[in-house]
Amino acid sequence: MITLYDKVGIQSIEFQTGYNEVSVKCVVTQGRLTYTNELILNFSDLNRLIGKIQKIMKMNDLLSYFKSTKLADGDDLYYLNNKENQEIEIPLFEMNEFQPLRQIRA
């Protein structure tokens, strides 16, 4: 059962050009249970996630906070590391409209 206290705290977002998946490392809190997790999203859900983060954080351009690195194979790696910044928390029920999420527990 999802309650109003269930939330996802975003720690980092990473994606690589040439791939169709986005890795979101987060801390999920459900009731008294808290666990680290990695969500695998598609780019449509990444856009939804960025929109929700921008709305919650009251910012206009979250993408400007992403950094990039050129990889040896020529692809670019884009990442947002939020561990030292303000915590981004999204209520779990707001992710209901996403495609079925794949979770990789760490």
N, C-alpha and C positions, 0 to 999 in steps of 0.2 A: 504494500500500500504506500502510495506517495503522499507525503504530508507537506505542509508549507515550509518545513524546516529542511527538507531534502534539497541539497545543492551540489553543484559541481564547481570546484575551485580550479580555474585554469592556471597551470604552471608554465606550460610551453606549447607552442604550435610550430610544427615543422612540415614543409613540403618541398619537393624537388621537381624541377621542370622535367618533363618526360615521364612522369608517373601520375596516376589518376587518384592517388590516395593522400590523405593528410593525416599526420600523427598529432594527436592532442594529448599531452600528458596532463593529468589532473588528479585532484583529490576529491573523491565522492563521499558525501556525508548523507547517510540515510538513518534518521533517528539517532541512535547512540553509536552506530557503526560508522567508522571512517576508514577508508582504504585508498591506496594509490592505484591509479588505473591509467591505461592508455586507450584512447578511443581512436578508431580508424574511420575517417569521414571521407566523403567525396567532395568535390569542389563546390557543388550546389549547397551542401550543408555547411561548408566553410563560409560561404557568403552569408548564410543565415546566422551562423555563429558570430561572425564579425559584426553584423547588424545588431544583434542582441547585446554584444559587448559594448558597442558604441552607444547604444541607448542607455544601458545601465551605468556606464562610466561617464556619460554626458560628454562624449568627445566626437569630433567630426571625422577624423581620419586615422583610424587604428593602423592602416597599412603603412603609414609613414614610420611607425615604430618597428617594423620588420627590418631585419638585417639580412644581407645575402653574402654568400661565399661561392666562388667558382670551384667546382669539383674537377677532379682529374679527367673524368670522362666528358667534360665540356658542359655538363648540366649545371644549373644554379641551384643552390640550397637556400631557401628562405626560412627564417626562423624568428620567433618572438619568444624570448626567455623572460618570463614574468616573475621569477623567483625573488629578485631583489626589488621589484616594483610593487605598487599597490595591488592588493589581491583582487582578482577578478572572479566574482562568484555569480553563477547563474542558477536560478531555481531549476530543479530537475524537470518540473512539469513544462517548462518553456522549451525543452528539447523534444517534446512529443511529436512535433511536426517533421522532425528529421527522418531520413531514411532509417530503417532498422540499424541500430548502432552495433558495431562489433567491438567488444571489450577485450582487451588483453591485460589481464591482471599481472602486476609485477610482484 
